[in-house]
Amino acid sequence: MRTTLDLPEDLLAEAMKTTHIKTKTMVIITALEDLIRKNKIAGLKKFKGKIDLDVNLDILRARN
């Protein structure tokens, strides 16, 4: 999908330099993927300690 964006050139250039990504499109795609991943992780963290999986980690890890 083609979209016109008005982005700060210095911000885009810094993102390309620090990530070693050569195209503006890939920088934006990478940023969007990271944003989605971080939000999904944040959503999963809400469940920490609230779900009992009834799993014995010692058995799974073959500890004696």
Number of C-alpha atoms within 10 A of each C-alpha: 2 4 4 5 6 5 8 8 9 9 10 14 15 11 17 17 12 8 10 10 14 12 11 13 10 12 19 14 11 14 13 12 11 12 11 12 12 12 11 11 10 11 11 10 11 9 9 9 8 8 7 7 7 6 8 8 9 9 9 8 8 7 7 5
